[in-house]
């Protein structure tokens, strides 16, 4: 269940079957994709907390679904955005293409949401950044928590 939060089902299933744990340190080519909701602080400062949380949950779920549909994995949620990998932990020859197609779909999905909402003052916009190249993939942080349940 924990893997399903960060990986599409097909990748989660491959990781479960793999002999090498995903925490194994390695260097490989991958695309890193960042998504940020532009002006979300201003948006949230003038709305009730339930509207802010509902909007944020909707968008992060939408972003995750789009990333997963392009064989990407969520590295972390960053407040009103996220950081995703395409090509890590499992690389393919389409990682850069998948990242570009993912970015285009993210922009279209937010544009579509903006057209569907009734109140124009609720429209949001996103910024998307992509980097493709060598990345180091490893667990970092407080090592005493690495083996915790």
N, CA, C and O atoms as a GROMACS GRO file, in nm:
protein
  596
    1UNK      N    1   0.082  -0.120   0.000
    1UNK     CA    2   0.000   0.000   0.000
    1UNK      C    3   0.086   0.126   0.000
    1UNK      O    4   0.052   0.225  -0.065
    2UNK      N    5   0.198   0.122   0.073
    2UNK     CA    6   0.285   0.238   0.079
    2UNK      C    7   0.345   0.269  -0.058
    2UNK      O    8   0.355   0.386  -0.095
    3UNK      N    9   0.385   0.166  -0.134
    3UNK     CA   10   0.441   0.188  -0.267
    3UNK      C   11   0.339   0.253  -0.360
    3UNK      O   12   0.376   0.332  -0.447
    4UNK      N   13   0.210   0.222  -0.343
    4UNK     CA   14   0.105   0.275  -0.430
    4UNK      C   15   0.090   0.426  -0.416
    4UNK      O   16   0.035   0.491  -0.505
    5UNK      N   17   0.137   0.483  -0.307
    5UNK     CA   18   0.130   0.629  -0.290
    5UNK      C   19   0.229   0.700  -0.381
    5UNK      O   20   0.209   0.817  -0.416
    6UNK      N   21   0.336   0.631  -0.419
    6UNK     CA   22   0.445   0.698  -0.490
    6UNK      C   23   0.472   0.642  -0.629
    6UNK      O   24   0.539   0.707  -0.709
    7UNK      N   25   0.421   0.520  -0.659
    7UNK     CA   26   0.449   0.456  -0.786
    7UNK      C   27   0.321   0.411  -0.853
    7UNK      O   28   0.224   0.377  -0.786
    8UNK      N   29   0.320   0.410  -0.989
    8UNK     CA   30   0.206   0.348  -1.057
    8UNK      C   31   0.206   0.198  -1.024
    8UNK      O   32   0.309   0.142  -0.989
    9UNK      N   33   0.091   0.135  -1.035
    9UNK     CA   34   0.076  -0.005  -0.995
    9UNK      C   35   0.177  -0.096  -1.064
    9UNK      O   36   0.233  -0.185  -1.001
   10UNK      N   37   0.201  -0.074  -1.193
   10UNK     CA   38   0.293  -0.162  -1.268
   10UNK      C   39   0.435  -0.154  -1.211
   10UNK      O   40   0.503  -0.256  -1.203
   11UNK      N   41   0.481  -0.035  -1.172
   11UNK     CA   42   0.615  -0.021  -1.115
   11UNK      C   43   0.618  -0.078  -0.974
   11UNK      O   44   0.715  -0.143  -0.936
   12UNK      N   45   0.513  -0.053  -0.895
   12UNK     CA   46   0.508  -0.108  -0.759
   12UNK      C   47   0.518  -0.260  -0.763
   12UNK      O   48   0.590  -0.319  -0.682
   13UNK      N   49   0.447  -0.323  -0.855
   13UNK     CA   50   0.452  -0.469  -0.868
   13UNK      C   51   0.593  -0.517  -0.904
   13UNK      O   52   0.639  -0.618  -0.852
   14UNK      N   53   0.661  -0.445  -0.994
   14UNK     CA   54   0.798  -0.481  -1.032
   14UNK      C   55   0.893  -0.465  -0.914
   14UNK      O   56   0.983  -0.547  -0.896
   15UNK      N   57   0.874  -0.361  -0.835
   15UNK     CA   58   0.961  -0.339  -0.719
   15UNK      C   59   0.943  -0.448  -0.614
   15UNK      O   60   1.040  -0.490  -0.551
   16UNK      N   61   0.821  -0.494  -0.596
   16UNK     CA   62   0.795  -0.601  -0.500
   16UNK      C   63   0.867  -0.729  -0.543
   16UNK      O   64   0.918  -0.803  -0.459
   17UNK      N   65   0.871  -0.755  -0.674
   17UNK     CA   66   0.933  -0.876  -0.727
   17UNK      C   67   1.086  -0.865  -0.740
   17UNK      O   68   1.154  -0.966  -0.752
   18UNK      N   69   1.139  -0.744  -0.737
   18UNK     CA   70   1.283  -0.722  -0.762
   18UNK      C   71   1.368  -0.781  -0.650
   18UNK      O   72   1.329  -0.785  -0.534
   19UNK      N   73   1.485  -0.826  -0.690
   19UNK     CA   74   1.582  -0.879  -0.593
   19UNK      C   75   1.658  -0.766  -0.525
   19UNK      O   76   1.707  -0.783  -0.413
   20UNK      N   77   1.669  -0.652  -0.591
   20UNK     CA   78   1.742  -0.538  -0.536
   20UNK      C   79   1.642  -0.440  -0.475
   20UNK      O   80   1.549  -0.397  -0.543
   21UNK      N   81   1.658  -0.404  -0.349
   21UNK     CA   82   1.564  -0.311  -0.288
   21UNK      C   83   1.574  -0.173  -0.353
   21UNK      O   84   1.682  -0.134  -0.398
   22UNK      N   85   1.462  -0.097  -0.358
   22UNK     CA   86   1.464   0.035  -0.420
   22UNK      C   87   1.557   0.132  -0.348
   22UNK      O   88   1.594   0.234  -0.406
   23UNK      N   89   1.597   0.103  -0.224
   23UNK     CA   90   1.686   0.191  -0.150
   23UNK      C   91   1.833   0.173  -0.191
   23UNK      O   92   1.918   0.249  -0.144
   24UNK      N   93   1.864   0.076  -0.276
   24UNK     CA   94   2.000   0.051  -0.322
   24UNK      C   95   2.052   0.176  -0.393
   24UNK      O   96   1.987   0.227  -0.485
   25UNK      N   97   2.170   0.225  -0.353
   25UNK     CA   98   2.227   0.347  -0.410
   25UNK      C   99   2.280   0.320  -0.550
   25UNK      O  100   2.352   0.222  -0.572
   26UNK      N  101   2.244   0.407  -0.645
   26UNK     CA  102   2.291   0.392  -0.783
   26UNK      C  103   2.287   0.526  -0.856
   26UNK      O  104   2.222   0.620  -0.812
   27UNK      N  105   2.358   0.532  -0.965
   27UNK     CA  106   2.358   0.648  -1.053
   27UNK      C  107   2.296   0.604  -1.186
   27UNK      O  108   2.336   0.501  -1.242
   28UNK      N  109   2.201   0.680  -1.234
   28UNK     CA  110   2.136   0.644  -1.361
   28UNK      C  111   2.076   0.768  -1.424
   28UNK      O  112   2.060   0.871  -1.358
   29UNK      N  113   2.042   0.758  -1.551
   29UNK     CA  114   1.976   0.868  -1.621
   29UNK      C  115   1.827   0.865  -1.587
   29UNK      O  116   1.766   0.759  -1.582
   30UNK      N  117   1.772   0.982  -1.564
   30UNK     CA  118   1.629   0.993  -1.532
   30UNK      C  119   1.584   1.136  -1.559
   30UNK      O  120   1.666   1.228  -1.570
   31UNK      N  121   1.455   1.154  -1.568
   31UNK     CA  122   1.396   1.287  -1.578
   31UNK      C  123   1.338   1.322  -1.441
   31UNK      O  124   1.270   1.241  -1.378
   32UNK      N  125   1.366   1.443  -1.396
   32UNK     CA  126   1.310   1.495  -1.271
   32UNK      C  127   1.211   1.604  -1.312
   32UNK      O  128   1.245   1.695  -1.387
   33UNK      N  129   1.089   1.593  -1.260
   33UNK     CA  130   0.983   1.686  -1.295
   33UNK      C  131   0.932   1.755  -1.169
   33UNK      O  132   0.903   1.689  -1.069
   34UNK      N  133   0.922   1.886  -1.174
   34UNK     CA  134   0.869   1.965  -1.062
   34UNK      C  135   0.740   2.032  -1.108
   34UNK      O  136   0.731   2.084  -1.220
   35UNK      N  137   0.640   2.032  -1.020
   35UNK     CA  138   0.514   2.101  -1.046
   35UNK      C  139   0.484   2.190  -0.926
   35UNK      O  140   0.497   2.147  -0.812
   36UNK      N  141   0.445   2.313  -0.953
   36UNK     CA  142   0.412   2.407  -0.846
   36UNK      C  143   0.288   2.485  -0.888
   36UNK      O  144   0.276   2.529  -1.002
   37UNK      N  145   0.194   2.501  -0.794
   37UNK     CA  146   0.078   2.584  -0.820
   37UNK      C  147   0.120   2.730  -0.798
   37UNK      O  148   0.156   2.768  -0.686
   38UNK      N  149   0.115   2.808  -0.902
   38UNK     CA  150   0.158   2.948  -0.898
   38UNK      C  151   0.056   3.031  -0.820
   38UNK      O  152  -0.064   3.025  -0.849
   39UNK      N  153   0.103   3.107  -0.723
   39UNK     CA  154   0.016   3.196  -0.647
   39UNK      C  155  -0.076   3.127  -0.547
   39UNK      O  156  -0.178   3.183  -0.508
   40UNK      N  157  -0.040   3.005  -0.506
   40UNK     CA  158  -0.129   2.933  -0.415
   40UNK      C  159  -0.136   3.000  -0.277
   40UNK      O  160  -0.239   2.990  -0.210
   41UNK      N  161  -0.031   3.065  -0.235
   41UNK     CA  162  -0.035   3.135  -0.106
   41UNK      C  163  -0.140   3.245  -0.109
   41UNK      O  164  -0.218   3.258  -0.014
   42UNK      N  165  -0.143   3.324  -0.215
   42UNK     CA  166  -0.247   3.428  -0.229
   42UNK      C  167  -0.386   3.365  -0.236
   42UNK      O  168  -0.480   3.412  -0.173
   43UNK      N  169  -0.398   3.259  -0.314
   43UNK     CA  170  -0.525   3.187  -0.327
   43UNK      C  171  -0.574   3.142  -0.190
   43UNK      O  172  -0.691   3.162  -0.156
   44UNK      N  173  -0.485   3.080  -0.112
   44UNK     CA  174  -0.526   3.022   0.016
   44UNK      C  175  -0.553   3.127   0.124
   44UNK      O  176  -0.628   3.101   0.217
   45UNK      N  177  -0.492   3.244   0.111
   45UNK     CA  178  -0.508   3.346   0.217
   45UNK      C  179  -0.647   3.408   0.217
   45UNK      O  180  -0.686   3.469   0.317
   46UNK      N  181  -0.721   3.396   0.110
   46UNK     CA  182  -0.852   3.460   0.102
   46UNK      C  183  -0.967   3.359   0.098
   46UNK      O  184  -1.078   3.394   0.058
   47UNK      N  185  -0.940   3.233   0.138
   47UNK     CA  186  -1.042   3.130   0.134
   47UNK      C  187  -1.048   3.053   0.265
   47UNK      O  188  -0.950   3.048   0.340
   48UNK      N  189  -1.164   2.995   0.293
   48UNK     CA  190  -1.176   2.914   0.414
   48UNK      C  191  -1.085   2.791   0.407
   48UNK      O  192  -1.059   2.740   0.297
   49UNK      N  193  -1.036   2.742   0.521
   49UNK     CA  194  -0.945   2.628   0.522
   49UNK      C  195  -0.997   2.505   0.449
   49UNK      O  196  -0.919   2.436   0.382
   50UNK      N  197  -1.128   2.476   0.459
   50UNK     CA  198  -1.180   2.357   0.391
   50UNK      C  199  -1.170   2.370   0.240
   50UNK      O  200  -1.147   2.270   0.172
   51UNK      N  201  -1.188   2.489   0.186
   51UNK     CA  202  -1.175   2.511   0.041
   51UNK      C  203  -1.029   2.496  -0.001
   51UNK      O  204  -0.999   2.436  -0.104
   52UNK      N  205  -0.939   2.550   0.080
   52UNK     CA  206  -0.796   2.540   0.050
   52UNK      C  207  -0.752   2.394   0.047
   52UNK      O  208  -0.687   2.351  -0.048
   53UNK      N  209  -0.788   2.319   0.151
   53UNK     CA  210  -0.746   2.179   0.159
   53UNK      C  211  -0.811   2.096   0.049
   53UNK      O  212  -0.745   2.013  -0.013
   54UNK      N  213  -0.939   2.118   0.024
   54UNK     CA  214  -1.008   2.044  -0.082
   54UNK      C  215  -0.944   2.072  -0.218
   54UNK      O  216  -0.921   1.979  -0.296
   55UNK      N  217  -0.914   2.197  -0.246
   55UNK     CA  218  -0.850   2.233  -0.374
   55UNK      C  219  -0.711   2.171  -0.384
   55UNK      O  220  -0.675   2.117  -0.489
   56UNK      N  221  -0.634   2.179  -0.277
   56UNK     CA  222  -0.500   2.124  -0.277
   56UNK      C  223  -0.503   1.972  -0.296
   56UNK      O  224  -0.427   1.918  -0.376
   57UNK      N  225  -0.590   1.904  -0.223
   57UNK     CA  226  -0.602   1.758  -0.237
   57UNK      C  227  -0.641   1.720  -0.379
   57UNK      O  228  -0.585   1.626  -0.436
   58UNK      N  229  -0.736   1.792  -0.435
   58UNK     CA  230  -0.779   1.764  -0.572
   58UNK      C  231  -0.662   1.777  -0.670
   58UNK      O  232  -0.639   1.688  -0.752
   59UNK      N  233  -0.589   1.888  -0.660
   59UNK     CA  234  -0.480   1.911  -0.755
   59UNK      C  235  -0.365   1.812  -0.736
   59UNK      O  236  -0.310   1.762  -0.834
   60UNK      N  237  -0.328   1.784  -0.613
   60UNK     CA  238  -0.218   1.688  -0.591
   60UNK      C  239  -0.258   1.549  -0.638
   60UNK      O  240  -0.175   1.476  -0.691
   61UNK      N  241  -0.384   1.510  -0.620
   61UNK     CA  242  -0.432   1.382  -0.672
   61UNK      C  243  -0.428   1.383  -0.825
   61UNK      O  244  -0.385   1.286  -0.887
   62UNK      N  245  -0.472   1.493  -0.885
   62UNK     CA  246  -0.471   1.505  -1.030
   62UNK      C  247  -0.326   1.499  -1.082
   62UNK      O  248  -0.298   1.428  -1.179
   63UNK      N  249  -0.234   1.572  -1.017
   63UNK     CA  250  -0.093   1.568  -1.058
   63UNK      C  251  -0.038   1.426  -1.048
   63UNK      O  252   0.029   1.379  -1.140
   64UNK      N  253  -0.068   1.359  -0.937
   64UNK     CA  254  -0.018   1.222  -0.917
   64UNK      C  255  -0.070   1.129  -1.025
   64UNK      O  256   0.006   1.049  -1.080
   65UNK      N  257  -0.199   1.138  -1.056
   65UNK     CA  258  -0.258   1.053  -1.159
   65UNK      C  259  -0.189   1.074  -1.294
   65UNK      O  260  -0.163   0.978  -1.367
   66UNK      N  261  -0.162   1.199  -1.327
   66UNK     CA  262  -0.095   1.228  -1.455
   66UNK      C  263   0.047   1.173  -1.455
   66UNK      O  264   0.090   1.112  -1.553
   67UNK      N  265   0.120   1.193  -1.346
   67UNK     CA  266   0.257   1.140  -1.337
   67UNK      C  267   0.255   0.988  -1.351
   67UNK      O  268   0.334   0.932  -1.426
   68UNK      N  269   0.165   0.921  -1.279
   68UNK     CA  270   0.156   0.775  -1.286
   68UNK      C  271   0.120   0.728  -1.426
   68UNK      O  272   0.171   0.625  -1.471
   69UNK      N  273   0.035   0.801  -1.495
   69UNK     CA  274  -0.007   0.760  -1.630
   69UNK      C  275   0.108   0.768  -1.730
   69UNK      O  276   0.099   0.712  -1.839
   70UNK      N  277   0.215   0.837  -1.693
   70UNK     CA  278   0.333   0.847  -1.780
   70UNK      C  279   0.451   0.768  -1.722
   70UNK      O  280   0.567   0.797  -1.753
   71UNK      N  281   0.421   0.669  -1.640
   71UNK     CA  282   0.519   0.579  -1.580
   71UNK      C  283   0.618   0.651  -1.489
   71UNK      O  284   0.733   0.611  -1.477
   72UNK      N  285   0.571   0.758  -1.426
   72UNK     CA  286   0.654   0.832  -1.332
   72UNK      C  287   0.626   0.788  -1.190
   72UNK      O  288   0.529   0.717  -1.163
   73UNK      N  289   0.711   0.832  -1.099
   73UNK     CA  290   0.693   0.805  -0.957
   73UNK      C  291   0.706   0.935  -0.879
   73UNK      O  292   0.782   1.024  -0.918
   74UNK      N  293   0.632   0.945  -0.770
   74UNK     CA  294   0.634   1.065  -0.686
   74UNK      C  295   0.751   1.052  -0.589
   74UNK      O  296   0.760   0.956  -0.514
   75UNK      N  297   0.840   1.150  -0.592
   75UNK     CA  298   0.949   1.152  -0.495
   75UNK      C  299   0.901   1.216  -0.366
   75UNK      O  300   0.924   1.163  -0.257
   76UNK      N  301   0.833   1.330  -0.378
   76UNK     CA  302   0.781   1.397  -0.259
   76UNK      C  303   0.677   1.500  -0.300
   76UNK      O  304   0.678   1.554  -0.411
   77UNK      N  305   0.586   1.527  -0.206
   77UNK     CA  306   0.493   1.636  -0.220
   77UNK      C  307   0.556   1.758  -0.156
   77UNK      O  308   0.615   1.749  -0.048
   78UNK      N  309   0.545   1.872  -0.222
   78UNK     CA  310   0.611   1.994  -0.179
   78UNK      C  311   0.508   2.103  -0.152
   78UNK      O  312   0.500   2.201  -0.227
   79UNK      N  313   0.430   2.087  -0.049
   79UNK     CA  314   0.327   2.186  -0.018
   79UNK      C  315   0.223   2.191  -0.127
   79UNK      O  316   0.133   2.106  -0.131
   80UNK      N  317   0.233   2.288  -0.216
   80UNK     CA  318   0.137   2.302  -0.326
   80UNK      C  319   0.193   2.250  -0.458
   80UNK      O  320   0.158   2.300  -0.565
   81UNK      N  321   0.279   2.152  -0.451
   81UNK     CA  322   0.335   2.093  -0.571
   81UNK      C  323   0.396   1.958  -0.541
   81UNK      O  324   0.372   1.899  -0.436
   82UNK      N  325   0.476   1.911  -0.635
   82UNK     CA  326   0.542   1.783  -0.615
   82UNK      C  327   0.669   1.773  -0.697
   82UNK      O  328   0.693   1.851  -0.789
   83UNK      N  329   0.749   1.674  -0.661
   83UNK     CA  330   0.869   1.638  -0.735
   83UNK      C  331   0.852   1.493  -0.776
   83UNK      O  332   0.821   1.407  -0.693
   84UNK      N  333   0.873   1.465  -0.904
   84UNK     CA  334   0.854   1.330  -0.956
   84UNK      C  335   0.974   1.288  -1.038
   84UNK      O  336   1.048   1.371  -1.090
   85UNK      N  337   0.992   1.158  -1.049
   85UNK     CA  338   1.095   1.099  -1.134
   85UNK      C  339   1.029   1.020  -1.245
   85UNK      O  340   0.929   0.952  -1.223
   86UNK      N  341   1.085   1.030  -1.362
   86UNK     CA  342   1.047   0.942  -1.473
   86UNK      C  343   1.176   0.874  -1.512
   86UNK      O  344   1.268   0.936  -1.566
   87UNK      N  345   1.183   0.743  -1.484
   87UNK     CA  346   1.304   0.668  -1.510
   87UNK      C  347   1.372   0.617  -1.386
   87UNK      O  348   1.474   0.549  -1.394
   88UNK      N  349   1.318   0.648  -1.273
   88UNK     CA  350   1.377   0.598  -1.150
   88UNK      C  351   1.263   0.553  -1.061
   88UNK      O  352   1.170   0.630  -1.038
   89UNK      N  353   1.265   0.435  -1.012
   89UNK     CA  354   1.378   0.344  -1.003
   89UNK      C  355   1.397   0.254  -1.126
   89UNK      O  356   1.499   0.186  -1.135
   90UNK      N  357   1.303   0.252  -1.220
   90UNK     CA  358   1.316   0.167  -1.338
   90UNK      C  359   1.327   0.253  -1.462
   90UNK      O  360   1.232   0.321  -1.500
   91UNK      N  361   1.443   0.250  -1.527
   91UNK     CA  362   1.469   0.335  -1.643
   91UNK      C  363   1.412   0.274  -1.771
   91UNK      O  364   1.397   0.153  -1.782
   92UNK      N  365   1.379   0.362  -1.866
   92UNK     CA  366   1.338   0.319  -2.000
   92UNK      C  367   1.392   0.420  -2.101
   92UNK      O  368   1.440   0.527  -2.064
   93UNK      N  369   1.384   0.385  -2.227
   93UNK     CA  370   1.431   0.475  -2.332
   93UNK      C  371   1.335   0.593  -2.354
   93UNK      O  372   1.369   0.687  -2.425
   94UNK      N  373   1.217   0.589  -2.294
   94UNK     CA  374   1.116   0.693  -2.313
   94UNK      C  375   1.109   0.793  -2.196
   94UNK      O  376   1.017   0.874  -2.192
   95UNK      N  377   1.201   0.788  -2.104
   95UNK     CA  378   1.188   0.870  -1.983
   95UNK      C  379   1.178   1.019  -2.014
   95UNK      O  380   1.090   1.087  -1.959
   96UNK      N  381   1.263   1.072  -2.099
   96UNK     CA  382   1.258   1.215  -2.132
   96UNK      C  383   1.129   1.249  -2.207
   96UNK      O  384   1.067   1.352  -2.180
   97UNK      N  385   1.090   1.164  -2.299
   97UNK     CA  386   0.965   1.184  -2.374
   97UNK      C  387   0.846   1.177  -2.280
   97UNK      O  388   0.755   1.259  -2.289
   98UNK      N  389   0.846   1.077  -2.190
   98UNK     CA  390   0.737   1.066  -2.093
   98UNK      C  391   0.726   1.190  -2.007
   98UNK      O  392   0.616   1.235  -1.976
   99UNK      N  393   0.841   1.246  -1.967
   99UNK     CA  394   0.841   1.367  -1.885
   99UNK      C  395   0.781   1.485  -1.961
   99UNK      O  396   0.701   1.560  -1.905
  100UNK      N  397   0.818   1.501  -2.087
  100UNK     CA  398   0.764   1.611  -2.168
  100UNK      C  399   0.613   1.594  -2.190
  100UNK      O  400   0.537   1.690  -2.178
  101UNK      N  401   0.572   1.472  -2.221
  101UNK     CA  402   0.429   1.446  -2.240
  101UNK      C  403   0.352   1.464  -2.109
  101UNK      O  404   0.239   1.513  -2.110
  102UNK      N  405   0.413   1.427  -1.999
  102UNK     CA  406   0.352   1.445  -1.868
  102UNK      C  407   0.332   1.594  -1.839
  102UNK      O  408   0.225   1.634  -1.793
  103UNK      N  409   0.432   1.675  -1.867
  103UNK     CA  410   0.422   1.819  -1.843
  103UNK      C  411   0.309   1.880  -1.925
  103UNK      O  412   0.232   1.962  -1.874
  104UNK      N  413   0.299   1.841  -2.050
  104UNK     CA  414   0.191   1.893  -2.136
  104UNK      C  415   0.055   1.852  -2.081
  104UNK      O  416  -0.037   1.933  -2.077
  105UNK      N  417   0.041   1.726  -2.039
  105UNK     CA  418  -0.086   1.680  -1.984
  105UNK      C  419  -0.119   1.750  -1.853
  105UNK      O  420  -0.235   1.782  -1.827
  106UNK      N  421  -0.018   1.775  -1.769
  106UNK     CA  422  -0.042   1.849  -1.645
  106UNK      C  423  -0.100   1.987  -1.675
  106UNK      O  424  -0.198   2.029  -1.613
  107UNK      N  425  -0.039   2.058  -1.769
  107UNK     CA  426  -0.088   2.191  -1.806
  107UNK      C  427  -0.231   2.184  -1.860
  107UNK      O  428  -0.314   2.268  -1.826
  108UNK      N  429  -0.258   2.085  -1.944
  108UNK     CA  430  -0.393   2.069  -2.000
  108UNK      C  431  -0.495   2.033  -1.892
  108UNK      O  432  -0.608   2.081  -1.896
  109UNK      N  433  -0.455   1.950  -1.796
  109UNK     CA  434  -0.550   1.909  -1.692
  109UNK      C  435  -0.588   2.027  -1.602
  109UNK      O  436  -0.704   2.039  -1.563
  110UNK      N  437  -0.493   2.114  -1.570
  110UNK     CA  438  -0.524   2.232  -1.490
  110UNK      C  439  -0.610   2.329  -1.570
  110UNK      O  440  -0.703   2.388  -1.517
  111UNK      N  441  -0.578   2.346  -1.699
  111UNK     CA  442  -0.658   2.433  -1.786
  111UNK      C  443  -0.802   2.381  -1.794
  111UNK      O  444  -0.896   2.459  -1.790
  112UNK      N  445  -0.817   2.250  -1.806
  112UNK     CA  446  -0.949   2.189  -1.812
  112UNK      C  447  -1.026   2.211  -1.681
  112UNK      O  448  -1.145   2.241  -1.683
  113UNK      N  449  -0.956   2.196  -1.568
  113UNK     CA  450  -1.019   2.221  -1.438
  113UNK      C  451  -1.066   2.366  -1.428
  113UNK      O  452  -1.176   2.393  -1.381
  114UNK      N  453  -0.981   2.458  -1.471
  114UNK     CA  454  -1.017   2.601  -1.466
  114UNK      C  455  -1.142   2.629  -1.549
  114UNK      O  456  -1.224   2.712  -1.510
  115UNK      N  457  -1.158   2.560  -1.662
  115UNK     CA  458  -1.276   2.582  -1.746
  115UNK      C  459  -1.402   2.522  -1.684
  115UNK      O  460  -1.512   2.571  -1.709
  116UNK      N  461  -1.386   2.417  -1.603
  116UNK     CA  462  -1.502   2.349  -1.542
  116UNK      C  463  -1.555   2.421  -1.419
  116UNK      O  464  -1.675   2.413  -1.390
  117UNK      N  465  -1.470   2.491  -1.346
  117UNK     CA  466  -1.516   2.552  -1.220
  117UNK      C  467  -1.608   2.670  -1.252
  117UNK      O  468  -1.594   2.736  -1.355
  118UNK      N  469  -1.700   2.694  -1.161
  118UNK     CA  470  -1.798   2.801  -1.183
  118UNK      C  471  -1.744   2.939  -1.149
  118UNK      O  472  -1.769   3.035  -1.222
  119UNK      N  473  -1.670   2.949  -1.039
  119UNK     CA  474  -1.621   3.080  -0.994
  119UNK      C  475  -1.485   3.108  -1.055
  119UNK      O  476  -1.388   3.038  -1.025
  120UNK      N  477  -1.477   3.207  -1.138
  120UNK     CA  478  -1.352   3.239  -1.207
  120UNK      C  479  -1.240   3.276  -1.110
  120UNK      O  480  -1.122   3.258  -1.143
  121UNK      N  481  -1.273   3.326  -0.993
  121UNK     CA  482  -1.170   3.368  -0.898
  121UNK      C  483  -1.100   3.248  -0.836
  121UNK      O  484  -1.005   3.266  -0.759
  122UNK      N  485  -1.145   3.127  -0.866
  122UNK     CA  486  -1.080   3.007  -0.813
  122UNK      C  487  -0.982   2.947  -0.913
  122UNK      O  488  -0.919   2.846  -0.882
  123UNK      N  489  -0.967   3.005  -1.031
  123UNK     CA  490  -0.878   2.946  -1.130
  123UNK      C  491  -0.733   2.947  -1.080
  123UNK      O  492  -0.689   3.040  -1.011
  124UNK      N  493  -0.661   2.843  -1.116
  124UNK     CA  494  -0.521   2.827  -1.075
  124UNK      C  495  -0.434   2.801  -1.197
  124UNK      O  496  -0.482   2.760  -1.302
  125UNK      N  497  -0.305   2.827  -1.180
  125UNK     CA  498  -0.208   2.802  -1.286
  125UNK      C  499  -0.088   2.730  -1.225
  125UNK      O  500  -0.061   2.744  -1.106
  126UNK      N  501  -0.018   2.654  -1.307
  126UNK     CA  502   0.097   2.581  -1.257
  126UNK      C  503   0.222   2.615  -1.336
  126UNK      O  504   0.216   2.660  -1.451
  127UNK      N  505   0.334   2.592  -1.272
  127UNK     CA  506   0.464   2.598  -1.339
  127UNK      C  507   0.521   2.456  -1.334
  127UNK      O  508   0.511   2.388  -1.233
  128UNK      N  509   0.580   2.413  -1.446
  128UNK     CA  510   0.638   2.280  -1.456
  128UNK      C  511   0.781   2.294  -1.502
  128UNK      O  512   0.809   2.365  -1.599
  129UNK      N  513   0.872   2.226  -1.435
  129UNK     CA  514   1.012   2.223  -1.474
  129UNK      C  515   1.058   2.079  -1.492
  129UNK      O  516   1.013   1.990  -1.420
  130UNK      N  517   1.146   2.057  -1.588
  130UNK     CA  518   1.198   1.922  -1.615
  130UNK      C  519   1.349   1.930  -1.629
  130UNK      O  520   1.402   2.022  -1.691
  131UNK      N  521   1.418   1.832  -1.571
  131UNK     CA  522   1.560   1.812  -1.596
  131UNK      C  523   1.580   1.667  -1.634
  131UNK      O  524   1.521   1.578  -1.572
  132UNK      N  525   1.663   1.642  -1.735
  132UNK     CA  526   1.696   1.504  -1.772
  132UNK      C  527   1.847   1.489  -1.769
  132UNK      O  528   1.920   1.570  -1.827
  133UNK      N  529   1.895   1.386  -1.702
  133UNK     CA  530   2.038   1.360  -1.696
  133UNK      C  531   2.069   1.259  -1.588
  133UNK      O  532   1.981   1.188  -1.540
  134UNK      N  533   2.195   1.254  -1.549
  134UNK     CA  534   2.239   1.160  -1.446
  134UNK      C  535   2.188   1.205  -1.310
  134UNK      O  536   2.198   1.322  -1.273
  135UNK      N  537   2.132   1.110  -1.235
  135UNK     CA  538   2.088   1.137  -1.099
  135UNK      C  539   2.145   1.029  -1.007
  135UNK      O  540   2.170   0.916  -1.050
  136UNK      N  541   2.165   1.064  -0.884
  136UNK     CA  542   2.202   0.966  -0.782
  136UNK      C  543   2.074   0.931  -0.709
  136UNK      O  544   2.004   1.019  -0.660
  137UNK      N  545   2.045   0.804  -0.703
  137UNK     CA  546   1.923   0.756  -0.642
  137UNK      C  547   1.960   0.680  -0.516
  137UNK      O  548   2.027   0.577  -0.523
  138UNK      N  549   1.916   0.730  -0.398
  138UNK     CA  550   1.953   0.667  -0.271
  138UNK      C  551   1.862   0.717  -0.160
  138UNK      O  552   1.799   0.822  -0.173
  139UNK      N  553   1.856   0.641  -0.051
  139UNK     CA  554   1.791   0.688   0.071
  139UNK      C  555   1.889   0.779   0.144
  139UNK      O  556   2.007   0.746   0.157
  140UNK      N  557   1.840   0.893   0.191
  140UNK     CA  558   1.921   0.983   0.272
  140UNK      C  559   1.835   1.029   0.390
  140UNK      O  560   1.714   1.011   0.391
  141UNK      N  561   1.900   1.088   0.487
  141UNK     CA  562   1.826   1.138   0.602
  141UNK      C  563   1.869   1.068   0.728
  141UNK      O  564   1.981   1.018   0.738
  142UNK      N  565   1.780   1.065   0.823
  142UNK     CA  566   1.808   1.007   0.953
  142UNK      C  567   1.810   0.855   0.942
  142UNK      O  568   1.705   0.792   0.930
  143UNK      N  569   1.928   0.796   0.948
  143UNK     CA  570   1.942   0.652   0.924
  143UNK      C  571   1.875   0.565   1.029
  143UNK      O  572   1.848   0.448   1.001
  144UNK      N  573   1.848   0.616   1.149
  144UNK     CA  574   1.783   0.532   1.249
  144UNK      C  575   1.638   0.501   1.210
  144UNK      O  576   1.579   0.408   1.265
  145UNK      N  577   1.581   0.578   1.116
  145UNK     CA  578   1.444   0.552   1.070
  145UNK      C  579   1.439   0.461   0.946
  145UNK      O  580   1.330   0.424   0.903
  146UNK      N  581   1.553   0.425   0.889
  146UNK     CA  582   1.553   0.344   0.767
  146UNK      C  583   1.490   0.208   0.787
  146UNK      O  584   1.423   0.157   0.697
  147UNK      N  585   1.510   0.148   0.902
  147UNK     CA  586   1.458   0.013   0.924
  147UNK      C  587   1.336   0.011   1.013
  147UNK      O  588   1.297  -0.095   1.061
  148UNK      N  589   1.275   0.126   1.036
  148UNK     CA  590   1.156   0.132   1.120
  148UNK      C  591   1.036   0.078   1.043
  148UNK      O  592   1.032   0.088   0.920
  149UNK      N  593   0.939   0.020   1.114
  149UNK     CA  594   0.819  -0.030   1.047
  149UNK      C  595   0.734   0.080   0.991
  149UNK      O  596   0.630   0.055   0.932
   0.00000   0.00000   0.00000
